C-alpha cells in the first residue's frame, strides 16, 4: 500500500467526507473550521464555523451536517453561502452532551453519538433525529460512544465505545427507530481509542484507532483481518474516495494530516 499526504498542518482533523464534485471536506476541531481539499488544485479552503466541529456527513450536494461538541449541537453548513444553521441542540429538553459522530440511514434518519463526560462513567448515549428533526435517545449507558457505521443492509449498527477500547454491535430497526441487543463486537484493549468507522466496497469494516497509529480492518463477523500502519499515532476518522482514485482517506491528529492510502 502507498500512503500519500494530501494536506498538512491541520488543527486536529476529523470527519472526512467526499462530496458529489469530488472534493474532500473534513473538520479541524481545534481550529473551528470545515476545510475543503480541492481535488483539481490540491489546495485547501476553510469555512469558519466556530465551536468544535467533529463528525460530519453529506446531507445533499449543497449541505453538510456536522456535530459541534462545544455548542452541543447538530449543525448544517450551506456550501453555497457558507452559512450555518443549528438543527438540534437538545433531547427531551436537555442539552445534547457534546455530539461526536454522525451518519444517516436510507430513510434519512440521522444517528449521532453524545459522549460528553462519559470517559469515567457510563453516561454516553446515542440519538436519532428523524426527518421532522425530532430527536430521541436510542441507546445509552456507554463509556464514550464515538464512531458509527451501519452494516448488513442497515440491519446492524457498529458503535465504537472508545473508553472501553471496544466495538459494539446492535440490531437497528429504522422503522421503529430502536437499537436492540447491543453487544460486544471486538475488544481491542490497551490504550487504544477506537474512533471513526467506514466500510469498503468489499464489505470490510475499517476503524481508525487513536493511539495505535493504525487502521484496524474487520469482517462483519468481528474477526480482525489486517492493520494498516500510518505516519502518526492518532488517526481520528476515515472514509473511502467514492469519486476518484485516492483510496482510503484518513485524518490523523498527532501530526495534523489528511492521508490517502491506496
C-alpha positions as CSV (number, residue, x, y, z in Angstrom):
1,X,0.0,0.0,0.0
2,X,1.1,3.5,-0.8
3,X,0.4,6.4,1.6
4,X,0.3,10.0,0.3
5,X,0.0,13.1,2.4
6,X,-2.7,15.4,0.9
7,X,-2.7,18.2,3.5
8,X,-0.5,19.1,6.5
9,X,-0.5,21.5,9.5
10,X,-4.1,20.7,10.3
11,X,-5.7,21.5,13.7
12,X,-7.0,18.2,14.9
13,X,-8.7,17.0,11.6
14,X,-11.7,14.7,11.8
15,X,-14.7,13.6,9.9
16,X,-13.7,13.3,6.2
17,X,-16.4,13.1,3.6
18,X,-16.3,13.3,-0.2
19,X,-18.9,15.4,-2.0
20,X,-20.5,15.0,-5.4
21,X,-18.0,17.2,-7.1
22,X,-15.1,15.1,-5.8
23,X,-13.7,17.5,-3.2
24,X,-12.9,16.2,0.3
25,X,-14.2,18.0,3.3
26,X,-13.1,17.5,6.9
27,X,-13.3,19.4,10.1
28,X,-10.4,21.0,12.1
29,X,-11.8,20.5,15.6
30,X,-9.5,22.9,17.4
31,X,-9.5,25.4,14.6
32,X,-13.3,25.8,14.4
33,X,-13.3,25.2,10.6
34,X,-14.7,22.9,8.0
35,X,-11.9,22.5,5.5
36,X,-12.2,21.7,1.8
37,X,-9.5,19.8,-0.1
38,X,-9.9,20.8,-3.7
39,X,-9.0,17.9,-5.8
40,X,-8.1,19.7,-9.0
41,X,-5.7,22.2,-7.5
42,X,-4.6,20.1,-4.4
43,X,-5.2,23.2,-2.2
44,X,-7.4,23.8,0.8
45,X,-10.2,26.3,1.6
46,X,-11.6,26.9,5.0
47,X,-15.1,27.7,6.2
48,X,-15.1,29.3,9.6
49,X,-17.9,27.7,11.6
50,X,-16.7,28.3,15.2
51,X,-17.3,25.9,18.0
52,X,-15.6,22.5,18.0
53,X,-16.8,20.7,14.8
54,X,-16.3,16.9,14.9
55,X,-18.0,14.1,13.0
56,X,-19.6,15.1,9.6
57,X,-21.8,13.7,6.9
58,X,-23.1,14.7,3.5
59,X,-26.8,15.7,3.6
60,X,-27.0,16.6,-0.1
61,X,-24.9,18.2,-2.8
62,X,-25.0,21.6,-1.1
63,X,-25.2,20.8,2.6
64,X,-23.0,19.1,5.2
65,X,-24.2,18.1,8.6
66,X,-21.7,18.1,11.5
67,X,-21.5,17.6,15.2
68,X,-20.4,20.5,17.3
69,X,-19.2,19.3,20.8
70,X,-18.6,22.8,22.1
71,X,-22.0,24.2,21.1
72,X,-23.7,20.9,22.0
73,X,-25.5,20.8,18.6
74,X,-26.1,19.2,15.3
75,X,-25.4,21.9,12.7
76,X,-25.6,22.3,8.9
77,X,-23.2,24.1,6.6
78,X,-24.6,25.5,3.3
79,X,-21.7,25.2,0.9
80,X,-23.2,27.8,-1.5
81,X,-23.5,30.6,1.1
82,X,-21.0,29.4,3.8
83,X,-23.7,30.0,6.4
84,X,-24.5,27.5,9.2
85,X,-27.8,26.6,10.9
86,X,-28.4,24.7,14.1
87,X,-30.8,21.8,13.5
88,X,-30.8,20.3,17.1
89,X,-29.3,21.2,20.4
90,X,-31.4,19.2,22.9
91,X,-33.2,15.9,23.6
92,X,-36.2,15.8,25.8
93,X,-35.5,19.3,27.0
94,X,-31.9,18.6,28.0
95,X,-28.8,20.0,26.2
96,X,-27.1,17.5,23.9
97,X,-24.0,16.1,25.6
98,X,-21.1,17.0,23.2
99,X,-22.2,15.4,19.9
100,X,-19.3,13.5,18.3
101,X,-20.0,11.4,15.2
102,X,-22.9,11.3,12.8
103,X,-24.4,9.1,10.0
104,X,-27.7,8.6,8.3
105,X,-29.7,5.6,7.1
106,X,-31.5,5.2,3.8
107,X,-34.7,6.6,5.3
108,X,-32.8,9.8,6.2
109,X,-32.8,9.1,9.9
110,X,-29.7,10.9,11.3
111,X,-27.9,9.0,14.1
112,X,-25.3,10.6,16.3
113,X,-23.3,9.9,19.4
114,X,-23.2,12.0,22.5
115,X,-20.2,11.0,24.7
116,X,-19.8,14.2,26.8
117,X,-18.5,13.4,30.3
118,X,-18.5,9.6,29.8
119,X,-14.8,8.9,30.0
120,X,-15.1,7.6,33.5
121,X,-18.8,6.9,33.9
122,X,-21.3,5.3,31.5
123,X,-23.4,8.3,30.7
124,X,-22.8,8.4,26.9
125,X,-25.7,7.9,24.6
126,X,-26.8,7.6,21.0
127,X,-29.6,9.7,19.4
128,X,-31.6,9.6,16.3
129,X,-33.1,12.7,14.5
130,X,-35.9,11.9,12.1
131,X,-36.9,13.9,9.0
132,X,-39.0,16.3,11.1
133,X,-36.0,17.0,13.3
134,X,-37.4,15.3,16.4
135,X,-34.6,13.9,18.5
136,X,-34.8,10.8,20.8
137,X,-32.3,8.7,22.7
138,X,-32.0,5.1,21.3
139,X,-29.0,3.7,23.2
140,X,-27.4,4.7,26.5
141,X,-25.1,3.6,29.3
142,X,-21.9,3.8,27.3
143,X,-18.3,4.9,28.0
144,X,-17.7,7.5,25.3
145,X,-19.7,6.3,22.3
146,X,-17.9,7.5,19.2
147,X,-17.9,6.4,15.6
148,X,-20.9,4.8,13.9
149,X,-21.4,2.5,11.0
150,X,-24.5,0.7,9.5
151,X,-23.8,-2.7,8.1
152,X,-25.6,-5.8,6.7
153,X,-28.1,-3.7,4.7
154,X,-28.7,-1.5,7.7
155,X,-29.9,-4.3,9.9
156,X,-26.9,-3.8,12.3
157,X,-25.1,-0.8,13.7
158,X,-21.5,-0.7,14.9
159,X,-20.6,1.7,17.7
160,X,-17.1,2.4,18.8
161,X,-17.1,2.6,22.6
162,X,-13.9,4.4,22.9
163,X,-13.2,4.3,26.7
164,X,-13.9,0.6,26.9
165,X,-11.5,0.1,24.0
166,X,-14.0,-1.9,22.0
167,X,-16.5,-2.0,19.2
168,X,-20.2,-2.8,19.9
169,X,-22.8,-4.2,17.5
170,X,-26.6,-3.8,17.8
171,X,-29.7,-4.5,15.7
172,X,-31.1,-1.4,14.1
173,X,-34.8,-1.0,13.2
174,X,-35.2,2.1,11.1
175,X,-39.0,1.8,11.2
176,X,-39.3,1.8,15.0
177,X,-36.1,3.9,15.4
178,X,-34.7,1.4,18.0
179,X,-31.5,-0.4,18.7
180,X,-31.8,-3.8,20.3
181,X,-29.5,-6.5,21.5
182,X,-26.4,-4.2,21.9
183,X,-23.4,-6.5,22.4
184,X,-19.6,-6.7,22.1
185,X,-18.2,-6.9,18.5
186,X,-14.4,-6.7,19.1
187,X,-12.3,-5.8,22.1
188,X,-9.0,-4.0,21.3
189,X,-7.8,-3.3,24.8
190,X,-4.7,-1.5,26.0
191,X,-4.6,2.3,25.5
192,X,-6.4,2.1,22.2
193,X,-9.2,4.5,21.5
194,X,-11.4,3.3,18.6
195,X,-12.7,6.5,16.8
196,X,-14.1,6.7,13.3
197,X,-15.6,3.9,11.1
198,X,-16.2,3.3,7.5
199,X,-16.8,0.3,5.2
200,X,-15.1,-0.8,1.9
201,X,-16.9,-1.9,-1.2
202,X,-16.0,-5.5,-0.4
203,X,-17.8,-5.3,2.9
204,X,-14.9,-4.9,5.4
205,X,-15.1,-2.6,8.4
206,X,-12.3,0.0,8.7
207,X,-11.7,1.6,12.2
208,X,-9.4,4.5,12.9
209,X,-7.9,3.6,16.3
210,X,-6.4,6.5,18.1
211,X,-3.1,5.9,20.0
212,X,-2.3,2.8,17.9
213,X,-1.0,4.5,14.7
214,X,-3.1,2.1,12.7
215,X,-6.3,1.5,10.9
216,X,-7.8,-1.8,12.0
217,X,-9.8,-3.8,9.5
218,X,-12.5,-6.4,10.4
219,X,-15.0,-8.6,8.7
220,X,-18.7,-8.4,9.6
221,X,-18.3,-11.3,12.0
222,X,-15.9,-9.4,14.2
223,X,-12.7,-11.0,13.0
224,X,-9.6,-8.9,12.7
225,X,-8.4,-9.1,9.1
226,X,-5.4,-6.7,8.9
227,X,-3.9,-3.5,10.2
228,X,-2.7,-0.6,8.2
229,X,0.3,1.4,9.6
230,X,0.1,5.2,9.4
231,X,2.6,8.1,9.7
232,X,1.2,9.3,13.0
233,X,-0.1,7.7,16.1
234,X,-3.5,9.3,16.3
235,X,-5.9,8.5,13.4
236,X,-9.3,10.0,14.1
237,X,-11.6,9.2,11.2
238,X,-11.8,7.9,7.7
239,X,-13.8,7.3,4.5
240,X,-13.3,5.9,1.1
241,X,-12.9,8.1,-2.0
242,X,-16.1,7.2,-3.9
243,X,-15.4,9.8,-6.6
244,X,-11.9,9.0,-7.8
245,X,-8.7,7.0,-7.1
246,X,-7.5,8.3,-3.7
247,X,-8.5,5.1,-1.9
248,X,-8.9,5.3,1.8
249,X,-8.9,8.8,3.2
250,X,-7.7,9.2,6.8
251,X,-7.5,12.2,9.2
252,X,-4.6,12.0,11.6
253,X,-4.4,14.4,14.6
254,X,-0.9,13.8,16.1
255,X,0.8,15.4,13.0
256,X,-2.2,17.1,11.6
257,X,-2.5,15.2,8.3
258,X,-5.0,14.2,5.6
259,X,-3.8,10.9,4.1
260,X,-4.6,8.9,1.0
261,X,-3.9,5.2,1.2
262,X,-4.0,3.1,-2.0
